[in-house]
Amino acid sequence: MAAIMPEPGSKVIVCDGNEAAAWGAALSRPDMVAVYPITPQSSLAEKISQFIADGIIDAELMDVEGEHSVLSVLQGACLAGARTYTASCGQGLAFMFEPYWRTPALRLPIVMSIVTRDGISPQCVWGGQQDAMTVRETGWIHMYCETVQEVLDTVVMAYKIAEHHDVMLPVSVCHDGNYLSFGSVRAELPHQTEVDDFLGEKNVNWHVALDPDRPMAVDPLTGGASGPGPSLFVRYRKGLCEGMQNALRVITEVHEEWSRRFGRYHAPLVESYRMDDAGYAVMTIGSMSGAGKDAVDAARERGEKVGLVKVKTFRPFPAQAVADALARVTAVGVVDRSVSFGWNSGPLCQETRCALYSSPRHISVASFIGGLAGADITVKHFDRVIRDTAERARGAPISGPAWLNESD
């Protein structure tokens, strides 16, 4: 199953985030791919289908009638020992919800790209992170990428994380619709032999398998008066939670190994930017982080002691890493590209408040919501975040979320 890669010396390509995700999957040698197009993921589905048609990927392409079937057939393939890949977003992810919820409970190491998109209704096909944030409690690992290069690299790393014996959970690699999905930049392709050596042997179904030589019941009925009792169900849930917590260590180890082998470092859990002497901070997730860093640089030139913390791994949430990164600040302005309806804030903001609950010092946490329905979050928007967070650091009260694009 040899992937056809560029000749030595031609490792640099120009591609958008969707093509980068397709290349990451191709380099990982999947045995089966199933995709169904939906905006803004469609070009990813087209690209990976073309890779298979051209022989770049030696894999079965399943042509199915919708996203529910996409993940259902991949569950069967994974149980049979196949390495699998898919991608979706928005209403496609909503249609996929039942098998999406079932996949981590079966401990199936499927890798999926979510090309994030805002919610519906009102009618919207543009970028946001509402789709991925809505399924954050299903048991999948979720990692968010800042750049096109990080998309490519993270898709490859996701297989090593998912298939690790201490994890055995599916991974969603999230990249922002519109901004990363369609934005073309320079990217480096690692050589196939190097990726093969990095990933090693496939570890897809050592724990559970559709194998006549070792018959077993897969996904048996548990709990209830007529079943084996709730203790078996509790055992499954406890094991899944343990796998998620193990993933924090494995994600860190895999990113460190990637850096040693390929010379590109991506912060595995959180990235601290100009935080050494910061008195207050901005927190970001995804592609907005570049504009946030530019705004921090400009504020530093004005003499403001502000830094930035970027969250990459959202599930499992790296609570200790977040608390450590913010340990010396008095206020943080958290910028979300989605909303938590139950808390009148962004999901990342609410998670940050939870992570800081046991902090020995009071840290004021302010919620900023922007980038909905494909809107841009610019340096100008981050200037407002920095200015308002500085006021919070000086004791100004917090009245609720600030809506960054409300008057754009």
PALUM-147942 format. One record per residue (C-alpha): x, y, z; residue number from 1; residue in one letter. Coordinates in steps of 0.2 Angstrom, whole numbers, padded with zeros to 4 digits. Layout:
    c1    c2    c3 num residu
     X     Y     Z NUM      A
...
# end
This chain:
    c1    c2    c3 num residu
  0000  0000  0000   1      M
  0013  0013 -0005   2      A
  0007  0031 -0006   3      A
  0014  0041 -0021   4      I
  0024  0055 -0013   5      M
  0033  0069 -0022   6      P
  0051  0065 -0027   7      E
  0065  0069 -0015   8      P
  0069  0088 -0014   9      G
  0051  0093 -0019  10      S
  0043  0092 -0001  11      K
  0036  0110 -0001  12      V
  0018  0112 -0008  13      I
  0005  0126 -0008  14      V
 -0012  0120 -0001  15      C
 -0027  0124  0009  16      D
 -0032  0116  0025  17      G
 -0043  0104  0017  18      N
 -0030  0097  0006  19      E
 -0018  0097  0020  20      A
 -0030  0086  0030  21      A
 -0031  0074  0015  22      A
 -0012  0073  0014  23      W
 -0011  0069  0032  24      G
 -0023  0055  0030  25      A
 -0014  0049  0014  26      A
  0002  0048  0023  27      L
 -0005  0038  0037  28      S
 -0010  0024  0025  29      R
 -0029  0022  0029  30      P
 -0037  0005  0024  31      D
 -0054  0012  0022  32      M
 -0061  0030  0019  33      V
 -0079  0035  0019  34      A
 -0084  0053  0017  35      V
 -0099  0063  0012  36      Y
 -0097  0081  0006  37      P
 -0104  0096  0015  38      I
 -0099  0114  0015  39      T
 -0085  0119  0020  40      P
 -0078  0101  0021  41      Q
 -0083  0097  0003  42      S
 -0066  0100 -0005  43      S
 -0058  0088  0007  44      L
 -0070  0074  0002  45      A
 -0066  0078 -0016  46      E
 -0047  0078 -0013  47      K
 -0046  0062 -0003  48      I
 -0057  0054 -0016  49      S
 -0046  0060 -0030  50      Q
 -0031  0053 -0020  51      F
 -0039  0036 -0020  52      I
 -0044  0037 -0038  53      A
 -0026  0041 -0043  54      D
 -0018  0028 -0032  55      G
 -0010  0040 -0020  56      I
 -0020  0031 -0006  57      I
 -0022  0012 -0007  58      D
 -0038  0011  0002  59      A
 -0057  0006  0000  60      E
 -0068  0021 -0003  61      L
 -0085  0018  0003  62      M
 -0099  0027 -0007  63      D
 -0113  0029  0006  64      V
 -0130  0039  0006  65      E
 -0126  0050  0021  66      G
 -0115  0054  0036  67      E
 -0124  0042  0048  68      H
 -0119  0028  0036  69      S
 -0101  0035  0034  70      V
 -0097  0032  0052  71      L
 -0107  0016  0054  72      S
 -0097  0007  0040  73      V
 -0080  0014  0047  74      L
 -0085  0006  0064  75      Q
 -0087 -0011  0056  76      G
 -0070 -0008  0046  77      A
 -0061 -0003  0062  78      C
 -0068 -0018  0071  79      L
 -0061 -0029  0057  80      A
 -0044 -0021  0059  81      G
 -0044 -0007  0046  82      A
 -0036  0010  0049  83      R
 -0050  0022  0044  84      T
 -0053  0041  0041  85      Y
 -0067  0052  0038  86      T
 -0072  0071  0038  87      A
 -0088  0081  0041  88      S
 -0095  0096  0049  89      C
 -0111  0106  0053  90      G
 -0127  0097  0049  91      Q
 -0117  0082  0042  92      G
 -0110  0080  0060  93      L
 -0127  0082  0067  94      A
 -0134  0068  0056  95      F
 -0119  0057  0061  96      M
 -0122  0060  0080  97      F
 -0128  0042  0084  98      E
 -0113  0033  0078  99      P
 -0102  0047  0083 100      Y
 -0108  0045  0101 101      W
 -0105  0026  0100 102      R
 -0088  0026  0093 103      T
 -0078  0031  0109 104      P
 -0088  0019  0119 105      A
 -0082  0005  0108 106      L
 -0064  0012  0110 107      R
 -0062  0013  0091 108      L
 -0047  0023  0086 109      P
 -0055  0032  0071 110      I
 -0048  0048  0065 111      V
 -0059  0062  0058 112      M
 -0057  0079  0052 113      S
 -0071  0092  0058 114      I
 -0070  0107  0046 115      V
 -0079  0118  0059 116      T
 -0095  0127  0054 117      R
 -0108  0137  0064 118      D
 -0125  0131  0069 119      G
 -0141  0131  0060 120      I
 -0154  0140  0061 121      S
 -0154  0154  0055 122      P
 -0147  0147  0039 123      Q
 -0129  0147  0039 124      C
 -0115  0137  0030 125      V
 -0101  0148  0036 126      W
 -0087  0145  0048 127      G
 -0088  0144  0067 128      G
 -0085  0131  0080 129      Q
 -0102  0127  0086 130      Q
 -0103  0110  0077 131      D
 -0088  0103  0086 132      A
 -0091  0111  0102 133      M
 -0109  0104  0102 134      T
 -0102  0086  0102 135      V
 -0088  0089  0115 136      R
 -0096  0078  0128 137      E
 -0097  0062  0117 138      T
 -0080  0055  0122 139      G
 -0069  0059  0107 140      W
 -0052  0068  0109 141      I
 -0053  0085  0101 142      H
 -0038  0095  0095 143      M
 -0040  0112  0086 144      Y
 -0027  0118  0074 145      C
 -0020  0136  0071 146      E
 -0012  0134  0054 147      T
 -0013  0123  0038 148      V
  0004  0115  0042 149      Q
 -0003  0110  0059 150      E
 -0018  0103  0051 151      V
 -0007  0091  0041 152      L
  0004  0086  0055 153      D
 -0010  0084  0068 154      T
 -0020  0072  0057 155      V
 -0004  0061  0056 156      V
 -0001  0062  0075 157      M
 -0019  0058  0078 158      A
 -0017  0040  0073 159      Y
 -0003  0037  0085 160      K
 -0013  0045  0099 161      I
 -0029  0036  0095 162      A
 -0020  0019  0093 163      E
 -0010  0020  0109 164      H
 -0014  0006  0120 165      H
 -0017  0018  0135 166      D
 -0029  0028  0125 167      V
 -0039  0018  0111 168      M
 -0051  0032  0108 169      L
 -0056  0041  0092 170      P
 -0049  0058  0088 171      V
 -0057  0073  0079 172      S
 -0044  0085  0072 173      V
 -0054  0102  0070 174      C
 -0049  0116  0058 175      H
 -0059  0132  0055 176      D
 -0070  0132  0040 177      G
 -0067  0146  0028 178      N
 -0051  0152  0036 179      Y
 -0041  0136  0036 180      L
 -0051  0126  0025 181      S
 -0050  0137  0010 182      F
 -0034  0147  0014 183      G
 -0019  0142  0004 184      S
 -0001  0143  0011 185      V
  0016  0135  0010 186      R
  0016  0118  0019 187      A
  0029  0104  0020 188      E
  0026  0086  0017 189      L
  0036  0073  0027 190      P
  0042  0058  0017 191      H
  0031  0043  0017 192      Q
  0045  0032  0025 193      T
  0048  0044  0039 194      E
  0029  0044  0043 195      V
  0029  0025  0042 196      D
  0043  0024  0055 197      D
  0034  0037  0066 198      F
  0017  0028  0066 199      L
  0024  0010  0067 200      G
  0013 -0005  0066 201      E
 -0006 -0003  0066 202      K
 -0014 -0005  0083 203      N
 -0032 -0004  0078 204      V
 -0041 -0019  0085 205      N
 -0030 -0028  0098 206      W
 -0044 -0026  0111 207      H
 -0060 -0030  0102 208      V
 -0062 -0038  0085 209      A
 -0073 -0046  0072 210      L
 -0062 -0061  0071 211      D
 -0069 -0079  0070 212      P
 -0053 -0086  0078 213      D
 -0057 -0077  0094 214      R
 -0076 -0074  0095 215      P
 -0082 -0061  0107 216      M
 -0098 -0051  0110 217      A
 -0096 -0033  0104 218      V
 -0106 -0020  0113 219      D
 -0117 -0031  0123 220      P
 -0132 -0026  0132 221      L
 -0128 -0020  0150 222      T
 -0137 -0013  0165 223      G
 -0155 -0015  0169 224      G
 -0164 -0029  0178 225      A
 -0162 -0041  0164 226      S
 -0144 -0037  0160 227      G
 -0128 -0041  0169 228      P
 -0131 -0027  0181 229      G
 -0124 -0009  0181 230      P
 -0107 -0014  0186 231      S
 -0102 -0019  0169 232      L
 -0108 -0002  0162 233      F
 -0099  0007  0175 234      V
 -0083 -0002  0171 235      R
 -0085  0004  0152 236      Y
 -0088  0022  0157 237      R
 -0073  0022  0170 238      K
 -0062  0014  0157 239      G
 -0066  0028  0144 240      L
 -0063  0042  0157 241      C
 -0046  0034  0161 242      E
 -0042  0033  0142 243      G
 -0046  0052  0141 244      M
 -0035  0056  0155 245      Q
 -0021  0045  0148 246      N
 -0023  0055  0132 247      A
 -0016  0071  0140 248      L
  0001  0062  0143 249      R
  0001  0053  0126 250      V
 -0004  0069  0116 251      I
  0011  0077  0124 252      T
  0023  0063  0121 253      E
  0018  0061  0102 254      V
  0020  0080  0099 255      H
  0037  0079  0107 256      E
  0042  0064  0096 257      E
  0035  0073  0081 258      W
  0046  0088  0085 259      S
  0062  0078  0087 260      R
  0059  0068  0070 261      R
  0052  0082  0059 262      F
  0059  0098  0067 263      G
  0041  0106  0068 264      R
  0035  0109  0086 265      Y
  0016  0112  0089 266      H
  0011  0114  0107 267      A
  0002  0099  0112 268      P
 -0010  0105  0125 269      L
 -0008  0124  0127 270      V
  0004  0137  0120 271      E
  0010  0151  0131 272      S
  0015  0167  0120 273      Y
  0024  0181  0129 274      R
  0017  0175  0146 275      M
  0033  0176  0156 276      D
  0030  0193  0164 277      D
  0012  0195  0158 278      A
  0000  0203  0171 279      G
 -0016  0198  0161 280      Y
 -0019  0187  0146 281      A
 -0030  0183  0131 282      V
 -0035  0165  0127 283      M
 -0038  0159  0110 284      T
 -0042  0143  0100 285      I
 -0040  0139  0082 286      G
 -0035  0150  0068 287      S
 -0039  0166  0077 288      M
 -0023  0164  0087 289      S
 -0012  0172  0074 290      G
 -0022  0189  0074 291      A
 -0022  0187  0093 292      G
 -0003  0186  0094 293      K
 -0001  0201  0082 294      D
 -0012  0211  0094 295      A
 -0002  0206  0109 296      V
  0014  0211  0100 297      D
  0007  0228  0096 298      A
  0001  0230  0114 299      A
  0018  0225  0120 300      R
  0026  0239  0110 301      E
  0014  0251  0119 302      R
  0021  0245  0135 303      G
  0006  0234  0140 304      E
  0011  0218  0149 305      K
 -0001  0206  0141 306      V
  0002  0188  0134 307      G
 -0008  0175  0125 308      L
 -0013  0157  0129 309      V
 -0019  0146  0115 310      K
 -0028  0130  0118 311      V
 -0025  0116  0106 312      K
 -0032  0101  0115 313      T
 -0050  0104  0121 314      F
 -0055  0086  0125 315      R
 -0049  0080  0136 316      P
 -0048  0098  0143 317      F
 -0030  0101  0149 318      P
 -0036  0109  0166 319      A
 -0019  0109  0175 320      Q
 -0010  0116  0159 321      A
 -0022  0130  0158 322      V
 -0021  0134  0177 323      A
 -0002  0133  0176 324      D
 -0001  0145  0161 325      A
 -0012  0158  0169 326      L
 -0005  0156  0187 327      A
  0003  0173  0187 328      R
 -0011  0184  0179 329      V
 -0025  0193  0187 330      T
 -0037  0193  0172 331      A
 -0040  0183  0156 332      V
 -0051  0187  0141 333      G
 -0056  0171  0133 334      V
 -0061  0172  0115 335      V
 -0073  0159  0108 336      D
 -0080  0156  0091 337      R
 -0095  0147  0098 338      S
 -0108  0149  0112 339      V
 -0113  0139  0127 340      S
 -0131  0142  0128 341      F
 -0133  0136  0146 342      G
 -0120  0148  0153 343      W
 -0122  0164  0142 344      N
 -0103  0163  0138 345      S
 -0092  0153  0126 346      G
 -0087  0135  0130 347      P
 -0069  0139  0131 348      L
 -0073  0152  0144 349      C
 -0083  0141  0154 350      Q
 -0070  0127  0154 351      E
 -0057  0140  0159 352      T
 -0067  0146  0174 353      R
 -0069  0127  0179 354      C
 -0050  0125  0177 355      A
 -0046  0140  0188 356      L
 -0059  0136  0202 357      Y
 -0046  0129  0214 358      S
 -0033  0142  0210 359      S
 -0025  0150  0225 360      P
 -0028  0167  0219 361      R
 -0043  0175  0211 362      H
 -0042  0177  0192 363      I
 -0055  0187  0183 364      S
 -0062  0178  0168 365      V
 -0071  0188  0154 366      A
 -0080  0180  0139 367      S
 -0078  0187  0122 368      F
 -0088  0179  0107 369      I
 -0083  0182  0089 370      G
 -0081  0174  0072 371      G
 -0098  0167  0071 372      L
 -0106  0163  0054 373      A
 -0089  0166  0046 374      G
 -0085  0183  0053 375      A
 -0067  0187  0054 376      D
 -0059  0191  0071 377      I
 -0046  0204  0067 378      T
 -0032  0213  0076 379      V
 -0044  0227  0079 380      K
 -0056  0215  0088 381      H
 -0042  0208  0099 382      F
 -0037  0226  0103 383      D
 -0054  0228  0111 384      R
 -0051  0211  0120 385      V
 -0035  0217  0127 386      I
 -0041  0234  0132 387      R
 -0057  0227  0141 388      D
 -0046  0213  0149 389      T
 -0034  0226  0156 390      A
 -0049  0235  0164 391      E
 -0054  0218  0172 392      R
 -0036  0216  0179 393      A
 -0039  0233  0187 394      R
 -0055  0228  0195 395      G
 -0068  0232  0183 396      A
 -0084  0221  0185 397      P
 -0089  0208  0172 398      I
 -0106  0210  0166 399      S
 -0108  0196  0153 400      G
 -0101  0191  0136 401      P
 -0094  0204  0124 402      A
 -0100  0201  0106 403      W
 -0086  0206  0095 404      L
 -0094  0206  0078 405      N
 -0111  0213  0084 406      E
 -0109  0230  0075 407      S
 -0098  0224  0060 408      D
# end
